[in-house]
Amino acid sequence: MKCFMEKHHFEQAKLWLEGAKYIASCATEDNNKYAVAVAMAVHSIIKANDTLTYKYLQEVAKRHDEAPKLFEEAIKRHGLDGKSSYKHIIYEAIGNKAKAEYRGAFFSKNDFESIRRNAEKFIKMIEELV
């Protein structure tokens, strides 16, 4: 990672995910913890995406729903077609963000674990590119 901003976004991505894991592991029986953990894991994916798009496009999403488009643009413009299979992760993440933060959707432990695994995969893929 050459640029300060790339590193900044990437370090935040990892911290958002660590925070999500911490919230999900809290002893509370309140099921809201999984919605909060999902939202945080989604933010980790978005920040990882910011790392990629800043590196290849010198741009980050101004709104969360712009993130998938910028991901696809960076992949296409820079011949990273082998990474295009990861786009489903960011599309799914953006869909879950609205559900977790604004619509009060229920998320189970299994839902969180699935999103956590996707976040880990996405972050690892970004780390390999930058």
C-alpha positions as CSV (number, residue, x, y, z in Angstrom):
1,M,0.0,0.0,0.0
2,K,1.7,3.2,-1.2
3,C,-0.8,5.9,-0.4
4,F,-1.8,7.2,3.0
5,M,-5.5,7.2,2.0
6,E,-5.4,3.6,0.9
7,K,-3.9,2.6,4.2
8,H,-6.4,4.7,6.1
9,H,-9.4,3.1,4.4
10,F,-7.9,-0.4,4.7
11,E,-7.1,0.0,8.4
12,Q,-10.6,1.3,9.1
13,A,-12.1,-1.7,7.2
14,K,-10.3,-4.1,9.5
15,L,-11.3,-2.1,12.6
16,W,-15.0,-2.1,11.5
17,L,-14.8,-5.9,11.2
18,E,-13.2,-6.3,14.6
19,G,-15.9,-4.1,16.1
20,A,-18.5,-6.2,14.4
21,K,-17.1,-9.4,15.9
22,Y,-16.9,-7.9,19.3
23,I,-20.5,-6.8,19.2
24,A,-21.7,-10.2,18.0
25,S,-19.8,-11.9,20.8
26,C,-21.3,-9.8,23.6
27,A,-23.0,-11.8,26.2
28,T,-26.3,-9.9,26.0
29,E,-29.4,-11.8,24.9
30,D,-30.6,-8.8,22.9
31,N,-31.0,-9.9,19.3
32,N,-30.3,-6.3,18.2
33,K,-26.6,-7.0,18.6
34,Y,-26.6,-9.0,15.4
35,A,-28.2,-6.2,13.4
36,V,-25.5,-3.8,14.8
37,A,-22.8,-6.3,14.0
38,V,-24.1,-6.8,10.5
39,A,-24.1,-3.0,9.9
40,M,-20.5,-2.8,11.1
41,A,-19.4,-5.7,8.9
42,V,-21.1,-4.0,6.0
43,H,-19.1,-0.9,6.8
44,S,-15.9,-3.0,6.8
45,I,-16.7,-4.1,3.2
46,I,-17.5,-0.5,2.1
47,K,-14.2,0.7,3.6
48,A,-12.3,-2.1,1.9
49,N,-13.9,-1.1,-1.3
50,D,-12.9,2.5,-0.7
51,T,-9.3,1.2,-0.5
52,L,-9.6,-0.4,-4.0
53,T,-11.4,2.4,-5.7
54,Y,-9.1,5.0,-4.2
55,K,-6.1,3.1,-5.5
56,Y,-7.4,2.5,-9.0
57,L,-9.8,5.4,-9.6
58,Q,-8.7,8.0,-7.0
59,E,-12.3,8.1,-5.9
60,V,-14.5,6.7,-3.1
61,A,-18.2,6.4,-3.0
62,K,-20.0,9.5,-1.7
63,R,-23.0,7.4,-1.0
64,H,-23.0,3.7,0.0
65,D,-25.1,2.7,-2.9
66,E,-22.4,4.0,-5.3
67,A,-19.9,1.5,-3.9
68,P,-20.8,-1.5,-6.1
69,K,-20.7,0.6,-9.3
70,L,-17.2,2.0,-8.4
71,F,-16.0,-1.6,-7.6
72,E,-17.1,-2.8,-11.0
73,E,-15.6,0.2,-12.7
74,A,-12.2,-0.3,-11.0
75,I,-12.2,-4.0,-11.9
76,K,-13.1,-3.4,-15.5
77,R,-10.7,-0.4,-16.1
78,H,-7.7,-2.1,-14.6
79,G,-8.0,-5.6,-16.0
80,L,-8.9,-7.2,-12.6
81,D,-11.6,-9.4,-14.1
82,G,-10.5,-12.4,-11.9
83,K,-11.9,-10.4,-9.0
84,S,-15.3,-9.6,-10.5
85,S,-16.8,-12.6,-8.7
86,Y,-16.5,-10.6,-5.5
87,K,-19.1,-8.1,-6.7
88,H,-21.9,-10.2,-5.2
89,I,-20.4,-9.5,-1.8
90,I,-20.6,-5.8,-2.1
91,Y,-24.1,-5.9,-3.6
92,E,-25.4,-8.1,-0.8
93,A,-23.7,-5.9,1.8
94,I,-25.4,-2.7,0.5
95,G,-28.7,-4.5,0.6
96,N,-28.2,-5.6,4.2
97,K,-27.0,-2.2,5.3
98,A,-30.4,-0.6,4.7
99,K,-32.2,-3.6,6.3
100,A,-29.9,-3.4,9.4
101,E,-29.8,0.3,9.9
102,Y,-33.1,1.7,8.7
103,R,-35.7,-1.0,8.3
104,G,-35.2,-2.8,11.7
105,A,-34.8,-6.2,10.1
106,F,-34.0,-9.2,12.2
107,F,-30.5,-10.7,11.8
108,S,-29.6,-14.0,13.4
109,K,-26.2,-15.2,14.5
110,N,-26.0,-17.3,11.4
111,D,-26.8,-14.2,9.3
112,F,-24.0,-12.3,10.9
113,E,-21.6,-15.2,10.5
114,S,-22.3,-15.4,6.8
115,I,-21.7,-11.7,6.3
116,R,-18.6,-11.8,8.5
117,R,-17.1,-14.5,6.3
118,N,-17.9,-12.5,3.2
119,A,-16.3,-9.4,4.8
120,E,-13.2,-11.4,5.6
121,K,-13.0,-12.8,2.0
122,F,-13.5,-9.3,0.6
123,I,-10.9,-7.7,2.8
124,K,-8.4,-10.5,2.0
125,M,-9.0,-10.0,-1.7
126,I,-8.4,-6.2,-1.4
127,E,-5.3,-6.8,0.6
128,E,-3.9,-8.9,-2.2
129,L,-4.5,-6.1,-4.7
130,V,-3.1,-3.2,-2.8
